[in-house]
Amino acid sequence: MSSVPLAGPEPLIDVHAHFHWAGTGRADWQHINARRLEAGDRIGIRVHVASILGTWGHRSPTYFASRADVRDGNDAMFALAAADATRVRAYVHVNPNDEAHAHAEVRRGIAAGAIGIKVAAARRCDDPLLDPIAVLAAEHHLPILHHLWQHRTRHWPGQDISDAADYARLAARHPHATFIAAHIGGGGDWQHSLAAVRDVPNICFDLSGSGVDRGMLERCVEMLGAERLLWAADLTLDTGLAKLRALETMRLAPADMAAIRWRNAVRIFPRGAFGALTHGAAA
Ligand SMILES: [Zn+2]
């Protein structure tokens, strides 16, 4: 097998990854984690920025995790990041409905080296309950990752779903925080989402999600610019690789490709979060 990564030798950061742990009720959890890292190496992912949402529904709902599950899932994530300091970074996950606990978990996450905050889709995201989390995020230069869905005319079981217009209202209240909108390819009507966040410069979009509609990536670049796009894979590494192939066919300027692959991540996450990958260098 060739040692050249499938996605080429340039740095690549996945800003939206997930792992499993013993509490998620799957006997094969270690295998799943190992496979993600193996596939990541083959693709050329230098760093996986990942979260664990409680027990992934095993003991309490994925998007409404109990205090114990939020804590235990975060502990498992912090341990994975500590055990593989080269390739893995942690988001601290919070359920925004439990305001005091969310606040305490973010502080615990910062102490444990988390570099971002994953807010569960457990409360419409323009709700004031998210404001203290956004204030902490801005203070500590931690981006917030949140997922969105459009069209929100039906209720999605087990979630209090937000759309991009809700996210734009939250981000407008917190101009010094950076917000990542999760998976442009996995949030329903992406044309609506792009239009809703276009004029809110502190919202970036990650490119994950299994949707690979023709024209989607071109519209992302047109409407947000390369500097507000972050490569990511979420659960499907194969579609992440496919998006890189599609970006290559768009013949973006090399600086724009580097921005999407890793430089934007270096900019929005805390200084030094990616070790040798810094503003100046692509070591
Ligand atoms: Zn996700």
Boltz pocket constraint, residues with backbone or C-beta under 6 A from the ligand:
constraints:
  - pocket:
      binder: B
      contacts: [[A, 16], [A, 17], [A, 18], [A, 182], [A, 234], [A, 235]]
      max_distance: 6.0
